[in-house]
Structure formats: structure tokens, C-alpha cells
């Protein structure tokens, strides 16, 4: 996959796969902060929550800025357990 965006449809909703981020980071750059998620049929590697918060905060787009407080609240909830 190159630097382009790849939009997929899944049974759980849309999946937006990026070849690289707005700042040029690629899969190889983000792999150390990736976690593996599984639904029993397939597995996916995704960035961990702290990295996702950092990515959204640095992107600066209005839709990203709106979700940062929600992600921070989720992080607080996860850390308190």
C-alpha cells in the first residue's frame, strides 16, 4: 500500500486505512506503538490509544480536534481500571 488512503466497508462499519499520516509517518514508524486486536476471525494491528491521541491532536483538523477530549476521557477511564 502506498501513501494513499484506502477506504473499506466492513460488517462493523467503514474502515479508513492510510498509507502514511499527514506528517509522513508510515506503518514502519508506527509499528512500535501498535497493538493487535482480534474478533476471533481476523486480526488487525492498530496504533495504541496514546499514539492515536497524539496523531489526532497534531492533525489539527476540526474533526480531529473534536474527538481528542473523548479519547482523553477514554484513556483516563482505561487507566483508572
N, C-alpha and C positions, 0 to 999 in steps of 0.2 A: 504494500500500500504506500502510495506517495504522500505528499504533504496535503493532499486534498481532503475534503470532508466526504464521508460515506454514510448516507442515511439509510437505515434498515428498518423494516417493520417486523415486530415480534408479537407473540401472543400476549406479552405483558405491556406492549406499547412501543413507541418509537425508540430506536437506539441510534445515537449520534456518535459515530466513530471518527476521530480526527487523526490524520497522518502526522500532524505537528500542531503545536499550540501557537498562539498569537506571538509569543516571544521566541519561537523557533525550536523549542524543546521537542524532542521526539520520544518515541517509545523507549529507546535505549536510555535516554536521560531520566525518564520517569520510572523505569522498571524497579529501581531500588526501593521506591515508595509504594509499589503495587501490592495489593492483596488479592487473593484468589477467592472468588465466590462461585458457589455451585448450587444448582437447583435439583440435583440428582440425575439430570440427563446431560447437562453440559456445564462447563466451567468457563469463567471469564476472569481476566486479570484487569483490575481497575485501580486507580490511584486511591490511596488511603484518604480518610477524611481531612486530616490536617493539610495534606497537599491539595486536595480539592478546594478547600477554603482559600488557600494561598493563590491558586490559579484564578478562582473567581474574583478575589479581591484585586489582583493585578490586572485582570482583563479590562476592568473599568467600564464595561458596557452597562447601561441601566438595568437590563435583565439579570446580569451577574451581580450587580450591587444589591439588588432586591433579595437575592437568595442568601447572601452572606450572613445576615443575622439569624436566619433559620438554621443554616449549617453550624453556626457557632453555638446556638442553643442545643442542637443535636449533640455536638461534641461535649458540651457541659453535661448533658444527660448521660451520655455513654461513660464519661469519666467518673461520674458520681456513683456508678453501679459497682 
